[in-house]
Every structure is written in structure tokens, then in C-alpha cells.
Amino acid sequence: MRLNTNYMGLELKNPLVPSSSPLTENLDNIKILEDNGASAVVLLSLFEEQIEQEDSTLEFFMDYGTESYAESLSYFPKAHEFVSGPQEYLENIRKIKAAVEIPVIGSLNGATPGGWMEYAKKIEAAGADALELNIHYLPVDFNETSADVEKRYTDIVSWVKANVSIPVAVKIGSRFSSLPAVAKALEGAGADALVMFNRFYHPDVDLEKLVTKRQVQLSHAREIRLPMRWISILRGNVNVSFAASGGVHSAQDVLKLVMSGADVTMLASALMAHGPGLIRTIEKDLITWMDENEYNSIDQMKGSMSLIHSPKPQTLVRDNYMRTLLEFQANRGKA
Ligand SMILES: Cc1cc2nc3c(=O)[nH]c(=O)nc-3n(C[C@H](O)[C@H](O)[C@H](O)COP(=O)(O)O)c2cc1C
């Protein structure tokens, strides 16, 4: 069974990649992920704020929401060392590259064109095999138009592409007026891959303390439908690699996303919830399913359910809300 896949030029042994999260912060955990079958890793991000105002915001990044998922991390040993600042981040890449065989993808997270982008070059120089640029931006300025927001993305990607020679993936959110146009513009700016999608954490209100509070919540498998729909639509129309992120918890999720057009599927929440052994389980389940259904490679199924090959394209491109509701009512009637 050939599970190998090409992701923006990286030859990977399977489509199972731990995405950027505290699990990919340190060498000990990355070794565990490699031993359990991960085909590459995306490191925890280095943030624009961390670079620009190193000291004052450092504590925030070290603590960010850890209370929300502390238990989930119990599968992994406690890290001996934490990566605290930009220099340590680069040193950490060198250390990880020297110790593991799988490709290491650095992650740079920012939204305002500026000096932090220089770290793309430094991440490349530290030995990363590729870079994931997470443009995590919440537009709250009432004078900023969608065209302004999109230009921000393409400006950052163009600058980074002009300054590094490793492949660059761009991790985006799903909320654009026209995602196909944005994807095309990012392809034009030089993106080698799109990672779909960023997951925004919405603050809650604490009714006792009357303050807004941050809380990280792990994903649910039903969330794959969002990347699944959009990767299906873009695959074959935008000439980049695709990584699906958000809700990948099982081999079924991986199969659906690969058929929709994903070159790799990324996992964070599921690994936090079930531990690194889940990668082996998914790999085994993939092989069993492919065997039973007479597939002999990932390449053979890639994009087979994408819009350009879909036997029912209307379900992908038209939000047929009325029919969906009628079917829902009819099924309720039967229950
Ligand atoms: C605790 C936590 C920390 C994360 N930190 C980062 C990060 O530093 N950079 C990034 O690009 N994504 C980060 N993510 C997002 C994940 O990489 C992933 O895109 C998202 O969780 C959806 O995938 P999942 O359903 O597999 O969790 C983080 C997710 C979690 C749960």
C-alpha cells in the first residue's frame, strides 16, 4: 500500500502531519510523534508579537490558554525546556533537525507587514525544510476594506517568497468574501501550499468576574466539513498543494479529505485528546480501508471527490439550504 504523498515538493511517507501546537514545541515530543509514524511536523508558531515585543508579551504566549488543555497533554512527557524567545526558536529548529529524519516545517505567525518577516529567512537558515506562514488576522477596523485585508495577505506572502527558497505554505482562515479569489491571489503571490483552515478562538464572558476570557477548545470531527468543502472547490483550479486542518480525528476523516483534494491532513486536537499512538491507529485503519476498497495508493484517490470530478457538484457549490432543511424535517418525521 503506497501511503506516500507529495506536499509542496516534500516527499512524505504518509498524509499524517501533526500541525502547529504545543505538541510540536520541543524535541522530546517531536521524536515521539516521529516514532509513532508522523510524516512531517509543523512546529509551534513563532509569533509576530513575540518577535516585536519580546519581553512584555512573552508571559502571555507561555501561558496562553494552557489551563484549557493541560489534561490533554498528559500523553506527552513534561518538556524539559521551553522555547521562550525568537533566538531559542531558531536554536530549537537546529536541534530538532539534527535529531529527526522527517521534514520539519517552521511556523511564523503574524499579520502586519514588518520586521518579524525577517524571521522567515532565519527559520530557513536554521535548517527548516519548509515554512508555514500563519496569517492570523481579525479585521476590526471599520475603514479597512476586504481588498485592503487581502492585500495584507498577498504583500506578506510576496515578501517572504522573494526572500526564502524553501517552500512556503500559507495558513488562512475561512472567512473571506471570496475564498476562490483569495486562493488565486495567494497562488499569484507565490504560495506553494494553502493550509485550510486557521481556527479562531472566540472569547467567552465570565459571568462571575464580569470579564471576557480566553479559552482554547479542542476540535470535533464534524469540523472537517469546512476544509473538505473548500479544498474540493479549489483543487484543480488553484495550482498549490493543500493541507487540511480542523477536525481530523480518524482514518475516515483522512480518506474524505484526500478524496476532496488534500495532499496532507494535519492533526492537533485529536493527538492531544488521544495521544501520539493515534497516528499508528489511523495509518493502520487507512491501509485496511484501502485494501478492502481496492485502492493501492493515496495518489489514486487524491481529488477523486473534488468539484471537478464530483458526481454531484451542486451539493458543493450551492448552499441548497431549503432542500437541506426539507431533508432534515423528513428524517425527523421518520425517527
Ligand atoms: C492548544 C493549541 C495551540 C495551537 N497553536 C498554534 C500555533 O501556534 N500556530 C498555528 O498555526 N496553529 C496553532 N494551533 C491550531 C492547530 O494547528 C490547528 O490548525 C487547529 O487546532 C485545528 O486542527 P485540529 O482540529 O486538529 O485541532 C493550535 C491549536 C491548539 C489546540
The ligand as a MOL file (V3000), in Angstrom:
LIG
                    3D

  0  0  0     0  0            999 V3000
M  V30 BEGIN CTAB
M  V30 COUNTS 31 33 0 0 0
M  V30 BEGIN ATOM
M  V30 1 C -3.5030 24.4790 22.1040 0
M  V30 2 C -3.3590 24.8190 20.6530 0
M  V30 3 C -2.3130 25.6340 20.2300 0
M  V30 4 C -2.1740 25.9610 18.8810 0
M  V30 5 N -1.1390 26.7510 18.4810 0
M  V30 6 C -0.9910 27.0350 17.1580 0
M  V30 7 C 0.0980 27.8150 16.6960 0
M  V30 8 O 0.9900 28.2190 17.4560 0
M  V30 9 N 0.1570 28.0910 15.3660 0
M  V30 10 C -0.7680 27.6370 14.4670 0
M  V30 11 O -0.6510 27.9000 13.2660 0
M  V30 12 N -1.8020 26.8870 14.8710 0
M  V30 13 C -1.9310 26.5870 16.1930 0
M  V30 14 N -2.9890 25.8190 16.6020 0
M  V30 15 C -4.0060 25.4020 15.5990 0
M  V30 16 C -3.7620 23.9940 15.0930 0
M  V30 17 O -2.5420 23.8840 14.3780 0
M  V30 18 C -4.9010 23.5490 14.1550 0
M  V30 19 O -4.8890 24.3400 12.9770 0
M  V30 20 C -6.2770 23.6760 14.7910 0
M  V30 21 O -6.2620 23.2600 16.1520 0
M  V30 22 C -7.2990 22.8120 14.0490 0
M  V30 23 O -6.8730 21.4710 13.9560 0
M  V30 24 P -7.3760 20.3080 14.9580 0
M  V30 25 O -8.8270 20.1360 14.7310 0
M  V30 26 O -6.5870 19.0990 14.5330 0
M  V30 27 O -7.0690 20.7450 16.3410 0
M  V30 28 C -3.1230 25.4660 17.9420 0
M  V30 29 C -4.1480 24.6140 18.3790 0
M  V30 30 C -4.2670 24.2770 19.7010 0
M  V30 31 C -5.3920 23.3520 20.1320 0
M  V30 END ATOM
M  V30 BEGIN BOND
M  V30 1 1 1 2
M  V30 2 1 2 3
M  V30 3 2 2 30
M  V30 4 2 3 4
M  V30 5 1 4 5
M  V30 6 1 4 28
M  V30 7 2 5 6
M  V30 8 1 6 7
M  V30 9 1 6 13
M  V30 10 2 7 8
M  V30 11 1 7 9
M  V30 12 1 9 10
M  V30 13 2 10 11
M  V30 14 1 10 12
M  V30 15 2 12 13
M  V30 16 1 13 14
M  V30 17 1 14 15
M  V30 18 1 14 28
M  V30 19 1 15 16
M  V30 20 1 16 17
M  V30 21 1 16 18
M  V30 22 1 18 19
M  V30 23 1 18 20
M  V30 24 1 20 21
M  V30 25 1 20 22
M  V30 26 1 22 23
M  V30 27 1 23 24
M  V30 28 2 24 25
M  V30 29 1 24 26
M  V30 30 1 24 27
M  V30 31 2 28 29
M  V30 32 1 29 30
M  V30 33 1 30 31
M  V30 END BOND
M  V30 END CTAB
M  END
